[in-house]
């Protein structure tokens, strides 16, 4: 039986969202504590995560209030480390395939997400150049190229899907609300491009990710939208 789990998270953060998805998929009992990334508590870095980032987990130790973490609990950080930690804690969950080949494929998918999607979306948001647009669409194509004919990244839901869903969700929030450095109207063109037949498999996949109960339980679209507008600015 796993010990107590306290997750330190933030609704805006896609990395933290990964761990929430893992915990929900595992039907884990856990305490969630929201960290204001613009005004972090003074105790957070010295007592939970020296890097002062989310996500982080305090595991085990005595029962305490989340804002009074015990030195007896184990503190862990980094989203993909935590996702696999949750998978190991709950081997009955669907997160980590038993087959070594499937595990390797899941980790390769995650590597493609990390190298081809996350940086190209970040660059698109920051620069909005035509080159950034094409790189972003290329990253989506790279994800699509790894998808089977139907189902999730490996057929069955896994850590591979958890790695990408939070980033896709925030990319769509930005595009649908014209938030980013690109010229006004460019976001609409990108969304239209993603609806083209060449992205049909990706669109089916994205629809299935959004329909997943764990995603619906953990993604506060309204909050993320308003936070993005406040932090990044929306065009008038």
Secondary structure, DSSP 8 states (H G I E B T S, - for coil): ----EEEEE-TT-HHHHHHHHHHHHTT---EEEE--TTS--HHHHHHT-TT--S-EEEESSS---GGG--TTSEEEE-HHHHHHHHHHHTTTSSSS-SSHHHHHHHHHHHHHIIIIIHHHHHHHHHH--HHHHHHHHHHHHHHHHH--SSSBTTBS--HHHHHHHHHHHHHHHHHHTTBSSS-TTHHHHHHHHHTSGGGHHHHHHHHHHHHSHHHHHH--HHHHHHHHHHHH-B--
